[in-house]
Amino acid sequence: MSLVYLPEDSWSLRYGTDYFTVAIINYVVMEEKYASYELQIQNGRRSWKRLRRFSEFDELLASVRFKAGKLPELPPKTYCCRDLNPDFLARRKDQLQDFLHHLLQIRGIADDDHVRRFLGLKLSAELYYIAGRSFSTSLLVSRKYDKGYFAGHNSTKSAYMGMNVF
């Protein structure tokens, strides 16, 4: 399943699970040692938050470096000391939001498993196309095995979590 990123100002709950948006809504200083940035992700009617450090944004960029042409740049690192000044953190939050916005506009980048893991979206391996319909593994795993349900279908045992797939 291919996911489509929409900027926050274009987002609406009426969009289905093929669409998502991300906003960095806040920063949090952790133990007066480092800052984490609070991401709000919406996918269909689901919404959740993730805390990510700057270093995790850097790791994300490194993991997709060869998957697309020109990638957006991250704001500069602070090498000598951690700057926990509120003005600096607010500015960096906005810069990271711009980075994510430009990264997610790259065609196909939202289908990369590193990007999906970073945002907490379902991995492409968690989706199956079964009997003409798409199901997530969470739906399949939650169903109890019922011989009546699978009777009459040409099913095979999947190596993935021992599920029957068609």
PAMIVEX-53427 format. One record per residue (C-alpha): x, y, z; residue in three letters. Coordinates in pm, 1 decimal. Example, Ala and Ser with C-alpha at 12.3 -4.5 7.8 and 13.67 -1.06 7.14 Angstrom:
rec xx=1230.0 | yy=-450.0 | zz=780.0 | residu=ALA
rec xx=1367.0 | yy=-106.0 | zz=714.0 | residu=SER
END
This chain:
rec xx=0.0 | yy=0.0 | zz=0.0 | residu=MET
rec xx=141.8 | yy=332.2 | zz=-103.5 | residu=SER
rec xx=102.0 | yy=613.8 | zz=146.0 | residu=LEU
rec xx=50.6 | yy=975.0 | zz=45.1 | residu=VAL
rec xx=174.8 | yy=1258.1 | zz=265.8 | residu=TYR
rec xx=-39.1 | yy=1569.8 | zz=292.9 | residu=LEU
rec xx=79.5 | yy=1890.6 | zz=459.3 | residu=PRO
rec xx=-103.2 | yy=1969.5 | zz=781.3 | residu=GLU
rec xx=-294.5 | yy=2261.0 | zz=625.4 | residu=ASP
rec xx=-433.9 | yy=2024.2 | zz=357.6 | residu=SER
rec xx=-524.9 | yy=1747.1 | zz=602.4 | residu=TRP
rec xx=-879.1 | yy=1636.0 | zz=677.3 | residu=SER
rec xx=-1021.4 | yy=1342.6 | zz=873.2 | residu=LEU
rec xx=-1224.1 | yy=1247.8 | zz=567.1 | residu=ARG
rec xx=-908.2 | yy=1110.9 | zz=403.4 | residu=TYR
rec xx=-867.3 | yy=735.8 | zz=439.9 | residu=GLY
rec xx=-575.1 | yy=527.0 | zz=558.3 | residu=THR
rec xx=-384.0 | yy=584.9 | zz=233.8 | residu=ASP
rec xx=-310.9 | yy=940.5 | zz=352.7 | residu=TYR
rec xx=-120.5 | yy=1080.3 | zz=648.5 | residu=PHE
rec xx=14.8 | yy=1403.4 | zz=788.9 | residu=THR
rec xx=285.1 | yy=1490.9 | zz=1041.3 | residu=VAL
rec xx=334.6 | yy=1799.6 | zz=1255.0 | residu=ALA
rec xx=601.8 | yy=1871.6 | zz=1512.6 | residu=ILE
rec xx=387.2 | yy=2023.1 | zz=1782.8 | residu=ILE
rec xx=631.5 | yy=2075.3 | zz=2067.3 | residu=ASN
rec xx=974.0 | yy=2011.2 | zz=2210.5 | residu=TYR
rec xx=1044.2 | yy=1856.7 | zz=2550.4 | residu=VAL
rec xx=1364.9 | yy=1897.4 | zz=2751.1 | residu=VAL
rec xx=1447.6 | yy=1560.6 | zz=2903.3 | residu=MET
rec xx=1628.1 | yy=1554.7 | zz=3239.6 | residu=GLU
rec xx=1790.0 | yy=1888.8 | zz=3149.4 | residu=GLU
rec xx=2026.3 | yy=1690.7 | zz=2923.4 | residu=LYS
rec xx=1870.3 | yy=1682.7 | zz=2576.7 | residu=TYR
rec xx=1561.0 | yy=1781.1 | zz=2382.0 | residu=ALA
rec xx=1306.8 | yy=1560.7 | zz=2211.1 | residu=SER
rec xx=1059.3 | yy=1681.3 | zz=1953.8 | residu=TYR
rec xx=696.0 | yy=1574.7 | zz=1976.0 | residu=GLU
rec xx=553.2 | yy=1456.5 | zz=1645.0 | residu=LEU
rec xx=176.6 | yy=1432.4 | zz=1593.5 | residu=GLN
rec xx=96.3 | yy=1180.9 | zz=1318.4 | residu=ILE
rec xx=-249.0 | yy=1130.2 | zz=1167.7 | residu=GLN
rec xx=-336.2 | yy=843.3 | zz=935.0 | residu=ASN
rec xx=-699.9 | yy=811.3 | zz=841.0 | residu=GLY
rec xx=-890.9 | yy=851.2 | zz=1166.2 | residu=ARG
rec xx=-595.0 | yy=735.2 | zz=1379.2 | residu=ARG
rec xx=-373.8 | yy=985.8 | zz=1556.3 | residu=SER
rec xx=-67.4 | yy=932.6 | zz=1774.5 | residu=TRP
rec xx=242.8 | yy=1108.3 | zz=1903.4 | residu=LYS
rec xx=611.0 | yy=1014.1 | zz=1895.0 | residu=ARG
rec xx=908.1 | yy=1173.9 | zz=2067.9 | residu=LEU
rec xx=1221.3 | yy=1195.4 | zz=1852.3 | residu=ARG
rec xx=1566.2 | yy=1334.2 | zz=1927.8 | residu=ARG
rec xx=1764.3 | yy=1530.5 | zz=1670.8 | residu=PHE
rec xx=2002.0 | yy=1234.0 | zz=1634.8 | residu=SER
rec xx=1706.6 | yy=1018.3 | zz=1522.8 | residu=GLU
rec xx=1627.4 | yy=1268.4 | zz=1246.7 | residu=PHE
rec xx=1993.8 | yy=1242.6 | zz=1146.0 | residu=ASP
rec xx=1971.9 | yy=860.0 | zz=1140.0 | residu=GLU
rec xx=1654.4 | yy=881.2 | zz=930.5 | residu=LEU
rec xx=1826.4 | yy=1102.1 | zz=674.9 | residu=LEU
rec xx=2124.3 | yy=864.0 | zz=659.6 | residu=ALA
rec xx=1893.5 | yy=564.0 | zz=606.9 | residu=SER
rec xx=1719.2 | yy=718.1 | zz=303.9 | residu=VAL
rec xx=2022.5 | yy=899.0 | zz=159.2 | residu=ARG
rec xx=2049.7 | yy=672.5 | zz=-146.5 | residu=PHE
rec xx=1677.0 | yy=620.5 | zz=-202.3 | residu=LYS
rec xx=1604.9 | yy=953.9 | zz=-366.4 | residu=ALA
rec xx=1779.7 | yy=1226.5 | zz=-560.6 | residu=GLY
rec xx=1820.4 | yy=1555.2 | zz=-378.8 | residu=LYS
rec xx=1720.6 | yy=1527.5 | zz=-13.8 | residu=LEU
rec xx=1639.8 | yy=1817.5 | zz=216.3 | residu=PRO
rec xx=1904.2 | yy=1920.6 | zz=465.8 | residu=GLU
rec xx=1877.5 | yy=1901.2 | zz=840.7 | residu=LEU
rec xx=1953.5 | yy=2206.4 | zz=1051.2 | residu=PRO
rec xx=2316.4 | yy=2213.9 | zz=1167.9 | residu=PRO
rec xx=2426.2 | yy=1996.2 | zz=1458.6 | residu=LYS
rec xx=2550.2 | yy=2140.9 | zz=1785.4 | residu=THR
rec xx=2885.2 | yy=1970.4 | zz=1839.2 | residu=TYR
rec xx=3038.3 | yy=2119.7 | zz=2148.7 | residu=CYS
rec xx=2741.0 | yy=2152.4 | zz=2381.4 | residu=CYS
rec xx=2371.0 | yy=2087.2 | zz=2390.0 | residu=ARG
rec xx=2178.1 | yy=2407.5 | zz=2342.2 | residu=ASP
rec xx=1858.4 | yy=2386.2 | zz=2548.0 | residu=LEU
rec xx=1772.0 | yy=2753.2 | zz=2507.6 | residu=ASN
rec xx=1395.2 | yy=2782.7 | zz=2435.5 | residu=PRO
rec xx=1452.0 | yy=3016.5 | zz=2137.9 | residu=ASP
rec xx=1701.0 | yy=2774.3 | zz=1983.6 | residu=PHE
rec xx=1471.3 | yy=2474.4 | zz=2040.7 | residu=LEU
rec xx=1167.7 | yy=2655.4 | zz=1894.7 | residu=ALA
rec xx=1369.3 | yy=2752.4 | zz=1585.5 | residu=ARG
rec xx=1504.1 | yy=2397.9 | zz=1547.9 | residu=ARG
rec xx=1150.5 | yy=2256.2 | zz=1586.1 | residu=LYS
rec xx=1039.8 | yy=2470.6 | zz=1290.9 | residu=ASP
rec xx=1346.3 | yy=2367.2 | zz=1088.8 | residu=GLN
rec xx=1279.9 | yy=1998.2 | zz=1158.1 | residu=LEU
rec xx=916.6 | yy=2047.3 | zz=1052.9 | residu=GLN
rec xx=1038.3 | yy=2195.2 | zz=722.0 | residu=ASP
rec xx=1281.8 | yy=1904.7 | zz=682.3 | residu=PHE
rec xx=1006.0 | yy=1645.9 | zz=734.4 | residu=LEU
rec xx=767.7 | yy=1831.5 | zz=504.1 | residu=HIS
rec xx=1019.6 | yy=1838.2 | zz=218.4 | residu=HIS
rec xx=1136.1 | yy=1480.6 | zz=279.8 | residu=LEU
rec xx=784.5 | yy=1337.8 | zz=280.7 | residu=LEU
rec xx=696.4 | yy=1514.1 | zz=-43.7 | residu=GLN
rec xx=952.5 | yy=1299.3 | zz=-227.3 | residu=ILE
rec xx=764.1 | yy=1044.4 | zz=-432.7 | residu=ARG
rec xx=764.8 | yy=698.7 | zz=-272.0 | residu=GLY
rec xx=968.6 | yy=798.9 | zz=35.8 | residu=ILE
rec xx=673.2 | yy=729.2 | zz=267.5 | residu=ALA
rec xx=684.5 | yy=366.0 | zz=152.2 | residu=ASP
rec xx=1035.1 | yy=322.8 | zz=293.2 | residu=ASP
rec xx=1032.6 | yy=109.5 | zz=608.8 | residu=ASP
rec xx=1281.1 | yy=342.0 | zz=785.7 | residu=HIS
rec xx=1044.7 | yy=634.9 | zz=733.2 | residu=VAL
rec xx=744.3 | yy=429.7 | zz=843.9 | residu=ARG
rec xx=924.8 | yy=311.0 | zz=1158.4 | residu=ARG
rec xx=1031.7 | yy=666.6 | zz=1241.5 | residu=PHE
rec xx=670.6 | yy=785.7 | zz=1219.0 | residu=LEU
rec xx=509.1 | yy=475.1 | zz=1369.0 | residu=GLY
rec xx=320.8 | yy=389.8 | zz=1048.4 | residu=LEU
rec xx=251.9 | yy=30.2 | zz=952.4 | residu=LYS
rec xx=545.4 | yy=-130.6 | zz=772.5 | residu=LEU
rec xx=486.2 | yy=-243.9 | zz=416.0 | residu=SER
rec xx=548.2 | yy=-606.5 | zz=526.3 | residu=ALA
rec xx=255.1 | yy=-575.3 | zz=768.4 | residu=GLU
rec xx=7.8 | yy=-533.8 | zz=483.4 | residu=LEU
rec xx=-133.4 | yy=-816.0 | zz=278.5 | residu=TYR
rec xx=-358.5 | yy=-829.6 | zz=-22.7 | residu=TYR
rec xx=-594.2 | yy=-1116.7 | zz=46.5 | residu=ILE
rec xx=-896.5 | yy=-1234.2 | zz=-148.5 | residu=ALA
rec xx=-923.1 | yy=-902.8 | zz=-331.4 | residu=GLY
rec xx=-896.8 | yy=-687.2 | zz=-16.5 | residu=ARG
rec xx=-616.5 | yy=-532.2 | zz=184.7 | residu=SER
rec xx=-577.9 | yy=-634.9 | zz=548.0 | residu=PHE
rec xx=-319.0 | yy=-542.9 | zz=804.9 | residu=SER
rec xx=-154.0 | yy=-820.4 | zz=1002.9 | residu=THR
rec xx=-309.3 | yy=-682.6 | zz=1319.6 | residu=SER
rec xx=-652.6 | yy=-759.0 | zz=1174.8 | residu=LEU
rec xx=-544.5 | yy=-1104.1 | zz=1059.9 | residu=LEU
rec xx=-375.5 | yy=-1190.8 | zz=1388.0 | residu=VAL
rec xx=-676.5 | yy=-1074.9 | zz=1585.4 | residu=SER
rec xx=-904.6 | yy=-1318.8 | zz=1399.5 | residu=ARG
rec xx=-922.0 | yy=-1661.0 | zz=1552.2 | residu=LYS
rec xx=-843.7 | yy=-1943.3 | zz=1316.4 | residu=TYR
rec xx=-1179.5 | yy=-2075.5 | zz=1207.2 | residu=ASP
rec xx=-1191.9 | yy=-2367.0 | zz=964.2 | residu=LYS
rec xx=-1532.2 | yy=-2248.4 | zz=850.5 | residu=GLY
rec xx=-1392.0 | yy=-1907.2 | zz=759.9 | residu=TYR
rec xx=-1111.4 | yy=-2053.7 | zz=551.2 | residu=PHE
rec xx=-1310.4 | yy=-2348.6 | zz=413.4 | residu=ALA
rec xx=-1348.4 | yy=-2343.2 | zz=38.4 | residu=GLY
rec xx=-1057.0 | yy=-2105.4 | zz=-12.8 | residu=HIS
rec xx=-728.4 | yy=-2212.3 | zz=-162.5 | residu=ASN
rec xx=-520.6 | yy=-2109.5 | zz=137.3 | residu=SER
rec xx=-159.7 | yy=-2177.7 | zz=223.3 | residu=THR
rec xx=20.0 | yy=-2150.0 | zz=553.6 | residu=LYS
rec xx=227.9 | yy=-1833.0 | zz=569.8 | residu=SER
rec xx=573.2 | yy=-1834.0 | zz=724.7 | residu=ALA
rec xx=482.7 | yy=-1496.2 | zz=872.7 | residu=TYR
rec xx=334.3 | yy=-1560.7 | zz=1218.9 | residu=MET
rec xx=177.9 | yy=-1888.7 | zz=1104.9 | residu=GLY
rec xx=-119.5 | yy=-1718.2 | zz=941.5 | residu=MET
rec xx=-323.0 | yy=-1858.5 | zz=660.2 | residu=ASN
rec xx=-314.7 | yy=-1636.4 | zz=353.0 | residu=VAL
rec xx=-481.7 | yy=-1679.2 | zz=17.0 | residu=PHE
END
